[in-house]
C-alpha cells in the first residue's frame, strides 16, 4: 500500500513538473520572440521541454531498472506464499488508486462543462428574470444571476475542441447577458447607426415580440473585417423591458436564439 502511494505521488509530481517546465519554457520563448524578434521561439521552448522531460524520465527508468527488477522478483516470490484472497484484495486496491487520477483527468479535459454543472447546482436549472424563465443548457456556466439580470458563458473543454485551439488561444467562448427593466437607449443612438446589420429576426416572447439585430459593430470605422466565425447579436422586446446580448462564436448563436425562443413567462 505504501509503495503504491509512493508511485502515485511520483507520477503526479512528474506530471505537474512536466507542465510547469513546459509553461516556463514557453513563456521564455514568448519573451525571446518579443525581445529579439525570433519567430517560433515558443515552439522551440515547447519542443525542448518535451525532449528534456521525456529524456529525464528515460534516464530515471534506466538508473532504476536493476533495482526495479529485483523488487519485482522479490514481490513475486512473496506473493506466491500469500492466500489468493489477499492477492485479489491488493489488486483491487491498486485499481482503486487510479480512480482519483481518472477523475482529475476527466475534470481537466471537460473543465468548462464541469463548471457549468456546478453553476447549475448553485443557481438552479433555470435563470429567472422577473416573469421570464430561461432554461440554459447544463454545460453553460451561469456566472451571475439575479432577479433583474444574468450573465452566462458557453465554452467547450479540451476534449471537445482539441488541445491546439487552447494552445493557440482560440478556444471558443460565447458570452450572453440578459436583463429586465434596464435602459436600452444604446440601440437608439450611435451604436446601431455605425453598425452593419446582417440579419434582423423577430422572435415570440410570450405576448410580445423580441427583435434581434445580428450586426458587425463599428463597420464604418473598423480597420479589419470581422471574423466570420464570430457574431454579435442584440435583442430587445417591443416595450424595451427585456434585453439580451450575445458576443461569441457563430456556432453558439443558434442555441442563443433557441434559448430566447423557449423563454417562459
N, C-alpha and C positions, 0 to 999 in steps of 0.2 A: 504493500500500500504506500509506504513512504517513498519507495523508488518510483512508483507510478506518478505520485505527486511531484517528485523532483523532475521527472521527464516532462510532465505537463508544464511546470514552471519554466523550464529551459526553453520549451517550444514557444510559449507565449512571449518570453523575453526576447527570443530571437526574432519573432515576427515584429514586435514593437521596435526593436533596434533596426530591423531591416527598413521599415517605412520611415523611421526617424532619419536614418542615413540618407535615404533617397530624397526626402524633403529638404534636408540641409544642402545636399549637393545640387539639387535643382535650384534652390534659392541662390546659391553661389553662382550657378550658371546664368541665372537671370541677371544678377548683378554684373557679371563679366560682360554679358550681352549689352547691357545698357551703358556700361563704362567704356568698354573698348570696341563696341560695335562688332562683336564677334558673333556671327549668326550660328544658331543651333547649339549654343553653349549649354543650354538647359538639357538638350538631348544627349550631349556628351556626358553631362553630370549624371543623367539617368542611366546611361549605359555603363559608366564607370561604377556607379553604386551597385548595380546588379552584379557586375563582374566581381567586385570586392566582396559583397556579402555571400554570394554563392561560392566564391573561392575560399572564404573563411569557413563556410560550412563543410566543404570538401576536405579542407585541411584538418578541421576538428575531427571529422569521421576517420581520417587516415591515422591521426595520432591516437585515437581511442579504439581503433579496430581490434587490436590484440586483446586488450582488456575486456572489450565487449564480448568477444568470442569466449573467453574464459568464464565471464559472468553468466553467459547464456548456457554454457555447458554445465556449470555448477547448478544453475536453476533447474535445468532439465533433469539432472540426476536427483536433485532434491524432490522434484515433483513426482518422480516415479514411485517414491515411497509414501506419498500422501494419498488419503482417501479420494475417491473420484468426486464426491460431493464438494470437497474443499477446492479441488481444481476448478470445477464448474463455477463455484462462487467467486473465485479470483478472476476468472474470465468475464463474469458478469460485471464485477466492479470495474474492470479495465474498460469495458464498453461504456459503462455509465459515466466514466470520467470524460469521455468525448462529448457528452451531451452539452455542457456549457460552451465548449468551443463551437459546436454546431449552431447553437443559439446565437452566439456573438457574431458568427459569420453571416447568418441569415439576417440579423438586425442591421449589420453593416451594409449588406447588399440591397436591402429594402428599407433603408433608414427613413426616407420621406413617407413611405406608406405606413410604417410603424408609428411615426409621429402623427399621421392622420388618424389612425385608430385611437391613439391615446387622447388626442384632442376631442374626438367624439365621445370618449368615455367621460371626459371632464365637462364638456359643454352640451352634450346631448346629441341625438341623431339629427335633429333639425335646428336651423337657425331661425329664431323668432324675432321679427321686427314689427312691433305693434300687432296689427291684424294679419300680417303676412307670415308665412312659414315656408322656408326654403329647405328642401331635402338635399343637402350636399352629399356627394359621394363619400364613402368611408375612407378612401385614400387621400382625400383633400384635407389639408390642415386648416382648422379653424383657429387662426392666430389670435383673433379677438372678437368678442361678441357682446352686444348689449341690447337693450330694448329698442334702440334707435339706429344702430349701425353695426356692421360686421366686416371683418377683413378675412379673406380666405385665400389660401395659397395652394396651387396644384403643381406638382412636380413628380418626377419619376426617379427611382433609385438606380444604382449602377447596374443591377441585374437586368433592368428593363431597357436601358438605353446604351449600356456598354461603358467601359472604363474610358474609352477615347473621348467621349463627349465631356466627361468631367475633367479629364486631363487637359483638354483644350479650352476649358472654361465655357463650354457651350451646352451645359445642362439645361434641359427645357424647364422653364419656370413661368408660371402664369399667376398673376395677382388679380383678385376681384374684390371690389368693395361694394357694399350695399348700405343704403341709408334711407331713412324715412323722415320727412319734415325738414330736411336741410335745404339751404338756399341753392337753387340751380341756375342762378343768373349767369354763370360762366358760359352756358350754352348760347345765351342771347347776345354775348359780346364778341370779342375779337377771336376767341379760340376757334369756333366753327368757321368764322369768316376767313381765317388763314389756313384752314384745313381743306383737304380734298376728300370728298365723300365718295367712298367706294360702293356702299350699299346703305339702304335705309329701310330695314324691315320693320314691320309692326306686329307686336305680339299681344295676345289676350292676357290681361292680368285681372281676373275676376270680371267685374263690370266695366273696367277701364281698359284703355288702350295704352300699350307701352311702346314708344317709338325709340328705335335704336339707330345710331349713326356709326357705321364702320368707316373709320377715317384714316387718312395719312396726316398726322399733325404737322403743323408748320410747313405745309407743302410749298408755300411761296418763298420760304427763306432757307430751307434746309440745303446743306451743301452736297449731300449724297442721298441717293434713293433709299427708301425704307426697305428693310429686309422683307422679301415676300413671305418668309416663314413666320413673321411677326404680325400682330394685329392689335389695334386699339379700338375699343368699342365703348360708346357712351349711350346710356339708355335712361329715358325719363318717362314718367306717366303723364297723362293729359293734365292733371292738376299739379304736377311737379311735387307730389308728396312722396313718391318713390323714385329712387335713383340707383342705378347700377353702373359700374365701370369695370372694364376688362382691359388688361395690358399683359400680353404674353404671347405664347405660340399659337399660331392659327389653328393647329390641330385641336386645341382645347376650346376654341370658340364655339364649336357645335355643342359641347357639353354645357357651356355657359348659357347658350340660348335655351337648351333643354331644361336647365335649372330654372330659368325665368319662366318658361312656358308652363312648368308644373308647379309654380308658386301657388300656395293655397291660402285663401283668405279665411 
